[in-house]
Amino acid sequence: MYIFSDIDGTMLDHKYGGIRNSTKEALKTLKENGHYLFVSTGRNFTTANYDFGIEMDGFILSSGSRIIYKNEVIYDNPFPSDLVAEIIKLGKEYNIEINLECAVYCYADKYVMNFLEEFDDTTRAYWKPISEYQNEAVYKILIKGYDKDNFLAFKNKLNSKVQFFDNSFNSNLYDEVQLKENDKGRAIEILANNGLIDLKDTIAIGDGDNDVSMFNVVETSIAMGNAKDRLKAVATYVTSDISEDGYYEMFKKLGYLRKE
């Protein structure tokens, strides 16, 4: 099987402070049993490259705008630079904090920088203040608003050019922004179209709004117990919360963790 796993809220438990040991055990057994393991995340590579206990076969990054398979970049589709400039300009106009995710570094405004201070996370080294951004290619954008009317007006200005994913696990008025042609589901289809996976042998597991697209294309989908209701509604299975070892428990229940 080809297994696509989200990070935050699926494998990475922020309250626990990392990848849960039960999840690492599940990944190790899945790998030993011959399954192919992919990270499918909204993060870029440097902030997604956690200690999973095993080597991953591939990474879907920045919600589908980059794909790495066997250490080779096979898809790379950043935002046009003029669109990034427009989003930054509109952010200033509507008092929206803009956070830019590039291939190596991420550039954040006040809210995200303060949020990162709460976690003892090795990936913090790859976050810099937004003032240090130097026109690098941008693969994903996070927006943080403080007024609902301004937030909606900002989004309405861009609806024809981008798509928005609710990221309100962390805060209200906090969205992920991505090009319309980029999402996790399309990234999985790109892998299939390149003959690298077989869609009939795919499993996806996640918890967030940006996981809906991959649930729509894989054969079997698993929503974490802590997942958004919208995701649970389209899932094949719903497992327990991440804090209750939901990742391990579902793969055990499905029989994928038997020693072969």
N, C-alpha and C positions, 0 to 999 in steps of 0.2 A: 504493500500500500504506500501511497504518497500522502504524508501527513503534514498539514499546514497549521502551525500553531501561532496564535497571537502572543504577544509578550505581556503587556500591562494588564493585570487583572485575570490573566489566564495562566501564564507560567511564572510571572514576576508578581510576588505578593509584597506590596510596599510596607504593610504592617509587620510582616515577617522580616523584611529587610533584604530580600533577594529571591532567588529561585528556590522554591521549597525542595527539601531533600526527597520527598515522595515523588515530585515531578522529575527530578534528576534520575531517580531510580526507574521511573517509567520510560524516560527517554533512552536510558542505557539499554533496557530490555527490548524496547522497540527496535533499536539499532541492531542489537545482537540477533534479533529475529528476522533481520533482512529488510526492514521497512526503510523508506527514504524520508528523511526529516527536513522540513523547511520551517524557517521563521517567517511569519507573515505579519508585518508590523507597520505602524505609522512612524516608527523611528528610522533614523538613518543608520548606516552600518556601525559607526563608532559608538553610538549610544545604544545599539541593539546587541552588540557583541559581548554578551554576558557569559559567565561560566556556566554552561549548560551541562557540563560533565561529559559531553561527547562532542564530536565534530558534526556540525550541521551540513547537510548536502546543498542547501541553498537558502537564499534570503530574498523575500519580497519586502522592499524597503519603502519608506515614505509613502505608505498606502498605495503602492503599485507604480510609482514613477521610476523606480530602479529595481532591476532584478539581477541577482548574482547567483550563478549556478556553477558548482565545482570551482569556485574562486575566479570565475570569468563573468564580467558584466555582459549580459545578453540583451538588456533593455535599459535605455537611459533617456528620459523624457522630462526635462525640467521646465519650469515656467518660462515663457518668453520674458526677456528683461524689461520690455515696455509694460507688460502686465504687472510685474513686481513693482515697478515705479508707480503705476497707477494705484495699486493697493496701498502702498506706503502713503501716498498723497491723500487718499480717501480716509485712511486711518487717522491722519492728523486732523482732517476736516470734521470727522465724526467722533473724535476722542476714543478711538479704538486702538488698543495696544497690538502691535504687529510683531510676531515672532517668526523668524525665517530659519528653515531647516535646509542646510546645504549638504554636500557630500561628506564632509569631514566635521565641520563645526556647525553649531546652531547659535543663532543670535536672538537674544530675548530682551523684552522690555521688563518693567519693574515687577509685574505680577509673577511671571514665571521665574525670574531670578530669585525672588523672595520665596517662592514655593520650593525651589531646589535646595535652599538653605536648610529646609526641614529634614532632608534625607542625607544620610551618610552613604553616598552613591558614587562609585568610581567614574561614572559617566559624566559627572558634573564638570570635569576638566574640559569637556568638549562644548560647553556652553559659555558664550561670551555676551557682553552687553550689546544691544542693538546698535549702539553708536560706533562699534568697531566693524560693522558690516562693510565690505569693500567690493560690492557688485559681483560676488560669486554666484554660480548657478544655484537656483533655489528649487528644491524638490517638493517641499510642503510648507504650508503657512498655518500658524495658529493665531487666532484672533481672540482678544479678551475685551469685552465691553463693560460699561458701567451704567449705561442707561438703555432700557429696552427699546425705546423708540429710535435712538441713534443706531443701535445695533441692527435693527431691522432695516433701517434706511440704508445703512452701509451695505448690507447683504443684497438689498434690492438693486443697488447700483451695479452689482457684479453677477447677478443670477444667470445672465445669458452667457457668461464666460467661464464660470467655475461651479463646482458643487461644494456643499457644506455638509460636514458630519458633526452631529452634536457630541461634544466632548465634556458634558456637564458632570461627569463623575467627579471632576476636580473643582469645578466652579460653575455657577450660573453664567450665562452669556459668554460661553467659552466654546469656540468651534474650531474644527479642523477644515482647512480650505485646500481643495485639490482641483486640478484640471479635470474637465468632464471626461476625457478619454483615459484617465488614470484611476484605477481602483484595484483592490486586491483580487476581485473576481476576474477582471480582464487579465491581470498578471498571470493567474493560473491558466487561463486560456492561451496566453502567449507561450507558456511552457509547453502546453499540449500541442499547439500548432507547430512548434519547433521539434516535435517528436521526443521531447524529454520526459514527459509523463503521459499516463493514460487516464483520462477523466473518469472512466468507470471504476478506477481503483484509487479514488481520492477521498480523504477525510479532512475536514477543517474543524478547528476548535477555537472559540473566541468568546468575547464578552461585550463588544462595543458596536456602535453605530457603523463604523467603517468595516465591520466584518460581515454585514448583510450581503454584500456583493459576492463574497467568496462562498457563502452558504448557498447562494443561488446557482452556483456552477458545479459544486462538488457533489459526489455521490452520497456522502454521509456527513452531516453537520452536527456539532455538539456545542451547545451553549452552556457556559458556566452558570452556576446557581446565582452568582452575583451579576449576571449579564443584564443588559437592557431588555425590557419586555418586548420591544420590537424585534430583537434578535431571537429571543426564546420562541416567538410566534412562528418563525420560519425554520426552526431547528428540527432535525430528526430526533435528537435526544437533548434532554436538559440534565446536567449533572449537578452535584452539590457545589457549594461555594469554594473558592480558592482556599479559604482558611480552613476548610474541612477536607482538603486534599482531593478536590473534585477532579482534577486532571488525572491523577493516578487511578482514582476509583472508577471512572468511566471506561478507561482503556482496559482495566482489569475486568470489569463487568462484560465488556464486549469480547473478551477472550484473547486480546492481543498481547497480554503480559505473561502468557504461559511460556515456560522455558522450553525451547525447542532443541 
